[in-house]
């Protein structure tokens, strides 16, 4: 995207560690913007942040409640672009239109998904899963994940769980894949279920901390990160015994984390890093990166993710987290480079594709933004269609971001096509393969 460098960054993109929907509080004070929840980071612990949380609380804090999807989409959309009159006028019009048409309605989603039992409460399984009786569904899911086919990986992992609801590892991979496929709500529920079955699953704890961060649940993110230390054989000795043991619950709070709690968890991670000396633990550095992100210390978060990448240079999720942190630190050009690297390693990484589109909007490169959003939508649809799955699930977040980018391009006819969900018309208009 050659033109990026010629575009001034109108805003710092708010795509946190994997999404773009929650942004840092300092930026919130000037007006929040974001188009997704790749993460925007609503993570700053200052009064402006509290004001924003108060607004969110008016809408309700039930993250997993389907009937709040429109409010959440609006919040995600607000987190990626700095506010200005033109943008917010367009955004308000988009919000009103979504509300009028109930773009992502509870009934619409219910047609494709259904809950199955009390033991899997909260997670909505696809009802027409062609792999539900597939022998070796878990192994096949891992194979598809390696190939970058996220939607089909999800179907195989769901099938594995339907065959064995107590398979903690299947819940873990399902949660991680849902996050990569831009479905944070499903990711959180799956990871919570994994940890109910296997409380010492370190990968699930770290992934859950990231998802909580992306959705603005600061207190829960800190709790998950502290539990990661407590459950880690290498570092659990650092945790002083305290009364009570905060558990992972399904009722999440968006109230800002107490600064003393955040600093306490941060001290644990810094002490662990000090004990390691010259040895770099990439997982520990990832946790530090998340903590610094929560406190708005983006440069230190960037250093932590870069340190982790020295050990895992081919870890596409780390490149995406680095990109999101750079974006939240108003370094969108560098964020584009990090997202591009993530996609070179894993072309099917929907979340990074989405984040890249958000950064393009922040740089004023609207055509490139649209191209990335359309590519993400096409990947989701293509994967599902190849498996002949009815009613392919496509991310409403990406559609919302696409409509905003088209609006900023002053393309009313294409905006209308996006309103109708006509992906083929849009792909042809931008010369992209269906």
C-alpha positions in Angstrom: 0.0 0.0 0.0 2.3 2.7 -1.3 0.0 5.5 -0.5 0.0 4.9 3.2 3.1 6.8 3.8 1.7 9.8 2.0 -1.4 9.7 4.1 -1.3 11.4 7.4 -2.6 9.3 10.3 -5.9 10.9 11.2 -6.0 8.8 14.3 -4.3 6.1 16.1 -6.1 2.9 15.2 -7.5 1.2 18.1 -7.1 -2.4 17.2 -5.7 -3.9 20.3 -4.1 -7.2 20.5 -6.2 -8.9 18.1 -9.1 -6.6 17.3 -9.8 -3.1 17.1 -12.5 -2.3 19.3 -11.3 -1.1 22.5 -9.0 1.8 22.7 -6.8 3.4 25.2 -8.3 5.8 27.6 -6.1 8.7 26.9 -7.4 8.7 23.4 -10.9 8.2 24.6 -10.9 11.6 26.2 -10.7 13.2 22.8 -13.3 11.0 21.4 -13.2 7.3 20.8 -13.1 5.6 17.5 -12.8 2.2 16.4 -14.2 -0.2 14.0 -14.1 -3.5 15.5 -13.0 -5.2 18.3 -9.8 -6.4 17.0 -9.5 -4.6 19.9 -9.7 -1.2 20.5 -8.3 -0.7 23.7 -10.5 1.0 26.2 -7.8 0.2 28.6 -6.7 3.4 30.2 -7.2 3.8 33.9 -8.1 7.4 34.0 -11.2 9.5 34.5 -12.0 9.7 30.8 -12.0 6.0 30.7 -14.4 5.8 33.5 -16.7 8.1 31.8 -16.7 5.8 28.8 -17.4 2.8 30.9 -20.3 4.6 32.5 -21.8 5.0 29.0 -21.3 1.4 28.3 -22.9 0.5 31.5 -26.0 2.4 30.5 -26.2 -0.1 27.6 -25.6 -3.0 29.9 -22.6 -5.2 30.6 -23.8 -8.5 29.4 -21.2 -9.2 26.8 -22.7 -12.6 25.8 -26.2 -11.4 25.5 -27.2 -11.6 21.8 -29.6 -8.7 22.0 -26.8 -6.3 22.7 -25.0 -7.0 19.4 -26.0 -3.7 17.9 -24.7 -1.6 20.8 -21.5 -3.6 20.8 -21.0 -3.2 17.1 -21.4 0.6 17.5 -18.8 0.6 20.3 -16.4 -1.4 18.1 -17.0 0.9 15.2 -16.2 3.9 17.4 -12.9 2.6 18.5 -10.8 2.7 15.4 -10.9 6.3 14.1 -10.4 9.6 15.9 -13.6 11.5 16.1 -14.3 14.3 13.7 -17.6 15.9 12.6 -17.7 14.2 9.2 -16.9 10.8 10.6 -19.3 10.9 13.5 -22.1 12.1 11.3 -21.6 9.2 9.0 -21.2 6.8 12.0 -24.4 8.0 13.6 -26.3 7.5 10.3 -24.8 4.0 10.1 -25.8 3.2 13.6 -29.4 4.4 13.1 -29.7 2.4 10.0 -28.4 -0.8 11.7 -30.8 -0.2 14.5 -33.7 0.3 12.2 -33.0 -2.8 10.1 -31.8 -4.8 13.1 -28.8 -5.8 11.0 -27.6 -8.5 13.3 -30.7 -9.6 15.0 -31.0 -12.2 17.7 -33.6 -14.1 15.6 -31.3 -14.1 12.6 -28.5 -15.7 14.4 -30.8 -18.1 16.1 -31.6 -19.6 12.7 -28.1 -20.8 12.4 -27.2 -21.7 16.0 -28.6 -23.4 19.0 -27.6 -24.2 22.6 -27.2 -27.9 23.3 -27.0 -28.6 27.0 -26.6 -27.0 30.4 -23.0 -28.2 30.6 -22.2 -26.0 27.5 -24.4 -23.1 28.5 -23.6 -19.9 26.8 -22.0 -21.3 23.7 -24.1 -21.5 20.5 -23.2 -24.5 18.3 -24.0 -24.6 14.6 -27.0 -26.7 14.1 -26.2 -27.9 10.6 -22.6 -29.0 11.1 -21.6 -31.6 8.4 -18.8 -32.8 10.6 -20.7 -33.6 13.8 -20.2 -37.3 13.4 -16.7 -37.1 11.8 -14.2 -39.6 13.3 -11.1 -37.8 14.5 -12.8 -34.4 14.3 -10.3 -32.8 16.7 -7.2 -33.9 14.7 -8.9 -32.7 11.4 -9.6 -29.4 13.1 -5.9 -29.0 13.9 -5.0 -29.7 10.3 -7.5 -27.1 9.0 -6.2 -24.6 11.6 -2.6 -25.1 10.3 -3.9 -24.5 6.8 -5.5 -21.2 7.9 -9.1 -22.3 7.3 -10.7 -20.8 10.4 -14.4 -21.2 9.8 -14.0 -24.9 9.0 -11.6 -25.4 12.0 -14.4 -24.0 14.2 -16.9 -26.6 12.8 -14.5 -29.5 13.4 -13.8 -28.3 17.0 -17.5 -28.0 17.7 -17.9 -31.5 16.3 -15.2 -32.8 18.6 -16.9 -31.2 21.6 -20.3 -32.5 20.7 -18.7 -36.0 20.7 -16.9 -35.3 24.0 -18.1 -32.3 25.9 -15.3 -32.8 28.4 -12.5 -32.3 25.9 -10.7 -29.3 27.4 -8.2 -29.1 24.6 -11.0 -28.9 22.0 -12.6 -26.1 23.9 -9.2 -24.3 24.1 -8.6 -24.5 20.3 -12.2 -23.6 19.6 -11.8 -20.4 21.8 -8.5 -19.4 20.2 -9.9 -20.0 16.7 -13.1 -18.0 17.4 -11.0 -15.0 18.4 -8.8 -15.3 15.3 -12.0 -15.4 13.2 -13.3 -12.2 14.8 -15.8 -13.7 17.2 -14.7 -12.6 20.6 -17.9 -13.4 22.5 -17.8 -17.1 21.4 -14.1 -17.2 22.2 -14.6 -16.0 25.8 -17.3 -18.6 26.5 -15.3 -21.5 25.0 -12.1 -20.5 26.9 -14.1 -20.2 30.1 -15.4 -23.7 29.6 -11.9 -25.0 28.9 -10.7 -23.5 32.2 -13.6 -25.0 34.1 -12.4 -28.4 32.9 -8.7 -27.7 33.1 -7.9 -24.7 35.4 -4.1 -25.0 34.8 -4.4 -24.6 31.0 -1.9 -21.8 30.5 -2.6 -21.2 26.8 -6.3 -20.8 27.5 -5.6 -18.4 30.4 -3.4 -16.2 28.3 -5.9 -16.3 25.4 -8.7 -15.4 27.7 -6.7 -12.5 29.1 -6.3 -11.2 25.6 -10.0 -11.6 24.8 -11.0 -9.8 28.0 -8.6 -7.0 27.1 -10.1 -6.7 23.6 -13.6 -6.4 25.0 -12.7 -3.9 27.7 -13.0 -6.2 30.7 -9.9 -5.0 32.4 -10.5 -6.5 35.8 -11.1 -9.9 34.3 -8.0 -9.6 32.1 -5.9 -8.9 35.2 -7.5 -11.8 37.0 -6.7 -14.2 34.1 -3.1 -12.9 33.9 -2.6 -13.4 37.7 -4.1 -16.9 37.4 -1.6 -17.6 34.6 1.2 -16.9 37.1 -0.4 -18.9 39.9 -1.0 -21.9 37.6 2.5 -21.8 36.0 4.9 -24.2 37.7 7.8 -21.9 36.9 6.4 -18.8 38.5 3.7 -19.8 41.0 6.1 -19.3 43.9 6.0 -15.6 43.3 2.4 -15.3 44.3 2.0 -14.5 48.0 -0.8 -16.5 49.6 -3.9 -14.4 50.0 -7.3 -15.0 51.3 -9.8 -15.9 48.7 -9.2 -17.2 45.2 -10.9 -15.2 42.5 -12.5 -17.6 40.1 -13.2 -17.4 36.4 -16.9 -16.5 36.2 -19.2 -15.9 33.3 -20.4 -12.6 34.7 -17.9 -10.1 33.6 -17.5 -6.5 34.7 -16.4 -3.6 32.5 -15.5 -1.5 35.5 -11.9 -0.2 35.3 -9.4 -2.3 37.1 -8.1 -0.9 40.4 -4.7 0.6 39.7 -3.2 -1.2 42.7 -4.4 -4.5 41.3 -3.0 -3.8 37.9 0.4 -2.7 39.4 0.4 -5.8 41.6 0.0 -8.2 38.7 2.5 -6.2 36.6 5.1 -6.6 39.4 4.6 -10.3 39.4 5.4 -10.5 35.7 8.4 -8.1 36.0 9.8 -10.1 38.9 9.4 -13.3 36.9 11.2 -11.7 33.9 14.0 -10.6 36.3 14.3 -14.1 37.6 14.8 -15.4 34.1 17.8 -13.2 33.5 18.8 -13.2 29.9 16.4 -16.0 29.0 13.3 -14.7 27.3 10.0 -16.5 28.0 7.7 -15.5 25.1 4.6 -16.3 27.0 5.6 -14.2 30.0 6.5 -11.4 27.6 3.1 -11.7 26.0 1.5 -11.3 29.4 3.6 -8.3 30.1 2.6 -6.8 26.8 -1.0 -7.2 27.6 -0.5 -5.6 31.1 1.4 -2.6 29.6 -1.4 -2.3 27.1 -4.0 -2.2 29.9 -2.1 0.6 31.6 -1.7 2.6 28.4 2.1 2.1 28.3 2.2 1.2 24.6 5.9 1.7 24.1 6.7 -0.8 26.8 4.1 -3.2 25.5 5.7 -2.9 22.0 9.1 -3.8 23.6 7.5 -6.8 25.3 5.9 -8.2 22.1 9.2 -7.5 20.2 11.0 -9.5 22.8 8.6 -12.4 22.4 9.1 -12.3 18.7 12.8 -12.8 19.0 12.0 -16.3 20.2 8.9 -16.9 18.0 9.5 -14.9 14.8 6.9 -17.0 13.0 4.1 -16.5 15.5 1.5 -14.7 13.5 -0.7 -13.9 16.6 2.3 -12.1 18.1 2.8 -10.0 15.0 -0.9 -9.1 15.1 -0.7 -8.1 18.8 2.4 -6.0 18.0 0.4 -4.4 15.2 -2.6 -3.6 17.4 -0.3 -2.1 20.1 1.5 0.0 17.5 -1.9 1.2 16.2 -3.1 2.1 19.6 0.1 4.0 20.1 -0.6 6.2 17.1 2.0 4.4 14.9 -0.3 3.1 12.2 2.3 2.9 9.4 4.3 0.5 11.6 1.2 -1.3 12.5 0.5 -2.0 8.8 3.9 -3.6 8.5 3.3 -5.9 11.5 -0.2 -6.9 10.2 1.3 -7.6 6.8 3.9 -9.9 8.4 1.2 -11.7 10.3 -0.8 -12.3 7.1 2.4 -13.4 5.2 2.7 -16.2 7.8 -1.0 -17.0 8.0 -3.1 -15.6 5.1 -6.3 -16.9 6.6 -6.0 -14.8 9.8 -9.3 -13.0 9.6 -8.6 -10.8 12.7 -5.3 -9.5 11.4 -6.9 -8.8 8.0 -9.6 -6.8 9.8 -7.1 -4.9 11.8 -5.2 -4.1 8.7 -8.3 -2.6 7.2 -8.8 -0.5 10.3 -5.3 0.9 10.1 -5.9 1.7 6.5 -8.9 3.8 7.5 -6.8 5.6 10.1 -4.3 6.4 7.4 -7.0 7.6 5.0 -6.4 4.7 2.6 -10.0 3.9 2.2 -9.8 1.8 -0.9 -7.2 -0.5 0.7 -9.3 -0.7 3.8 -12.3 -1.8 1.7 -10.2 -4.4 -0.1 -9.0 -5.9 3.2 -12.5 -6.1 4.6 -13.9 -7.7 1.4 -11.0 -10.2 1.4 -11.9 -11.2 5.0 -15.6 -11.6 4.2 -14.8 -13.6 1.1 -12.5 -15.9 3.0 -15.2 -16.5 5.6 -17.8 -17.2 2.9 -15.6 -19.3 0.6 -14.5 -21.6 3.4 -18.1 -22.3 4.5 -19.4 -22.6 1.0 -16.8 -25.2 0.1 -18.2 -27.4 2.9 -21.8 -26.8 1.8 -22.7 -25.3 5.1 -26.1 -23.5 4.9 -26.2 -19.8 5.9 -22.5 -19.2 6.2 -21.7 -17.1 9.3 -20.0 -13.9 8.4 -18.7 -11.3 10.8 -21.1 -8.4 11.4 -18.1 -6.4 12.7 -16.4 -6.6 9.3 -19.6 -5.6 7.5 -19.9 -2.6 9.8 -16.3 -1.5 9.1 -16.8 -2.0 5.4 -19.9 0.2 5.3 -18.0 2.9 7.2 -15.1 2.7 4.8 -17.4 2.9 1.8 -19.2 5.8 3.3 -15.9 7.7 3.7 -15.2 7.0 0.0 -18.5 8.6 -1.0 -19.7 5.5 -2.9 -23.4 5.5 -2.2 -24.2 2.7 -4.7 -21.6 0.5 -3.1 -22.7 1.5 0.3 -26.2 0.3 -0.6 -24.7 -3.0 -1.8 -23.1 -3.4 1.6 -26.4 -2.7 3.3 -27.9 -5.5 1.2 -25.0 -7.8 2.1 -24.3 -8.2 -1.6 -20.7 -9.4 -1.4 -20.5 -10.4 -5.1 -21.3 -6.9 -6.3 -18.7 -5.4 -4.0 -16.0 -7.9 -5.0 -16.6 -7.2 -8.7 -16.5 -3.4 -8.1 -13.0 -3.8 -6.5 -11.8 -6.4 -9.0 -11.4 -9.1 -6.3 -11.9 -12.8 -6.9 -15.2 -14.1 -5.4 
